[in-house]
């Protein structure tokens, strides 16, 4: 789902990052990510707009992104 959305032309203006919890990624620490799957949506100024569960369906994931665009 992540790759499908990342490669969708309607989301080309959005930066998608994957985090590896096993490597103690600094982003995981910064945004307190302790379990996956997880979505963190940031504003242009890096304020956290959403930090929560990932919708199970592709369409739900895309709708979540659109809400915070």
Buried (B, 14 or more C-beta within 10 A) or exposed (E): BEEEBBEEEEBEEEEEEEBEEEEEBEEBEEBEBEEEEBBBBBEEEEEEEEEEEBBEEEEEBBEBBEEEE
